Amino acid sequence: MATARGAVALDNLAPIALLLTQWRHSAEVHADPALLALITREPDGDLGPAAMPEAAERAASPSPAPIARVRRPRPSARRRGA
């Protein structure tokens, strides 16, 4: 219900469509015993080294661009005196 309320509040029904698609896929997996066994089994062997979380985050996201400073022109001497 929270997804539906949030989607309606934002006037965007895409989250509801995504939720229904996920539910459908879950039902398909649970309805097929062979697929359920394949999805829920333990992996065979070692999956290899895992990257440290901080290193993975830095590698995945580019560094942000520097923020440009905008300099405002100083008011002219005539405007100050007026």
C-alpha beads as a LAMMPS data file, in Angstrom:
LAMMPS data file: protein, C-alpha beads

82 atoms
81 bonds

1 atom types
1 bond types

-500.0 500.0 xlo xhi
-500.0 500.0 ylo yhi
-500.0 500.0 zlo zhi

Masses

1 110.0

Atoms # bond

1 1 1 0.000 0.000 0.000
2 1 1 2.865 2.385 0.747
3 1 1 4.106 2.099 -2.836
4 1 1 0.633 2.820 -4.210
5 1 1 0.120 5.830 -1.949
6 1 1 3.536 7.237 -2.800
7 1 1 2.999 6.733 -6.519
8 1 1 -0.383 8.461 -6.432
9 1 1 1.018 11.328 -4.359
10 1 1 3.753 11.866 -6.954
11 1 1 1.342 11.351 -9.864
12 1 1 3.714 8.640 -11.178
13 1 1 2.379 5.099 -11.526
14 1 1 5.685 3.577 -12.702
15 1 1 6.555 2.246 -9.203
16 1 1 3.290 0.289 -9.135
17 1 1 4.038 -1.262 -12.525
18 1 1 7.509 -2.252 -11.308
19 1 1 6.089 -3.767 -8.115
20 1 1 3.526 -5.830 -10.057
21 1 1 6.242 -7.082 -12.419
22 1 1 8.397 -8.137 -9.462
23 1 1 5.469 -9.954 -7.861
24 1 1 4.771 -11.774 -11.144
25 1 1 8.399 -12.904 -11.440
26 1 1 8.397 -14.101 -7.819
27 1 1 5.231 -16.115 -8.457
28 1 1 6.782 -17.673 -11.581
29 1 1 9.839 -18.803 -9.598
30 1 1 7.774 -20.280 -6.747
31 1 1 5.431 -22.056 -9.199
32 1 1 8.301 -23.937 -10.911
33 1 1 10.086 -26.349 -8.504
34 1 1 13.141 -26.721 -10.779
35 1 1 13.578 -22.950 -11.104
36 1 1 13.069 -22.443 -7.360
37 1 1 15.758 -25.044 -6.613
38 1 1 18.150 -23.368 -9.055
39 1 1 17.606 -19.888 -7.608
40 1 1 17.803 -20.891 -3.931
41 1 1 20.756 -23.319 -4.010
42 1 1 24.159 -22.469 -2.604
43 1 1 26.772 -21.443 -5.190
44 1 1 29.388 -23.988 -6.262
45 1 1 32.895 -23.186 -5.075
46 1 1 34.510 -19.851 -4.374
47 1 1 33.097 -16.779 -6.066
48 1 1 36.480 -15.023 -5.979
49 1 1 37.768 -12.028 -4.082
50 1 1 35.391 -9.274 -3.111
51 1 1 36.346 -5.620 -3.394
52 1 1 36.290 -3.455 -0.300
53 1 1 33.026 -1.461 -0.205
54 1 1 34.758 1.938 -0.218
55 1 1 36.925 1.022 -3.204
56 1 1 33.931 -0.315 -5.098
57 1 1 31.954 2.881 -4.500
58 1 1 34.810 5.101 -5.664
59 1 1 35.339 2.988 -8.785
60 1 1 31.629 2.995 -9.650
61 1 1 30.991 6.705 -9.272
62 1 1 33.020 9.376 -11.035
63 1 1 34.362 12.224 -8.986
64 1 1 32.031 15.214 -8.967
65 1 1 32.839 18.150 -11.177
66 1 1 34.153 21.197 -9.371
67 1 1 31.614 23.904 -8.689
68 1 1 32.319 27.068 -10.619
69 1 1 32.245 30.262 -8.640
70 1 1 30.312 33.107 -10.123
71 1 1 31.602 36.556 -9.320
72 1 1 29.111 39.349 -9.319
73 1 1 30.263 42.689 -10.648
74 1 1 30.710 45.305 -7.985
75 1 1 28.215 48.140 -7.990
76 1 1 29.542 51.260 -9.635
77 1 1 30.485 54.301 -7.567
78 1 1 27.633 56.282 -9.103
79 1 1 25.018 53.831 -7.881
80 1 1 26.336 53.822 -4.321
81 1 1 26.115 57.574 -3.971
82 1 1 22.651 57.901 -5.453

Bonds

1 1 1 2
2 1 2 3
3 1 3 4
4 1 4 5
5 1 5 6
6 1 6 7
7 1 7 8
8 1 8 9
9 1 9 10
10 1 10 11
11 1 11 12
12 1 12 13
13 1 13 14
14 1 14 15
15 1 15 16
16 1 16 17
17 1 17 18
18 1 18 19
19 1 19 20
20 1 20 21
21 1 21 22
22 1 22 23
23 1 23 24
24 1 24 25
25 1 25 26
26 1 26 27
27 1 27 28
28 1 28 29
29 1 29 30
30 1 30 31
31 1 31 32
32 1 32 33
33 1 33 34
34 1 34 35
35 1 35 36
36 1 36 37
37 1 37 38
38 1 38 39
39 1 39 40
40 1 40 41
41 1 41 42
42 1 42 43
43 1 43 44
44 1 44 45
45 1 45 46
46 1 46 47
47 1 47 48
48 1 48 49
49 1 49 50
50 1 50 51
51 1 51 52
52 1 52 53
53 1 53 54
54 1 54 55
55 1 55 56
56 1 56 57
57 1 57 58
58 1 58 59
59 1 59 60
60 1 60 61
61 1 61 62
62 1 62 63
63 1 63 64
64 1 64 65
65 1 65 66
66 1 66 67
67 1 67 68
68 1 68 69
69 1 69 70
70 1 70 71
71 1 71 72
72 1 72 73
73 1 73 74
74 1 74 75
75 1 75 76
76 1 76 77
77 1 77 78
78 1 78 79
79 1 79 80
80 1 80 81
81 1 81 82
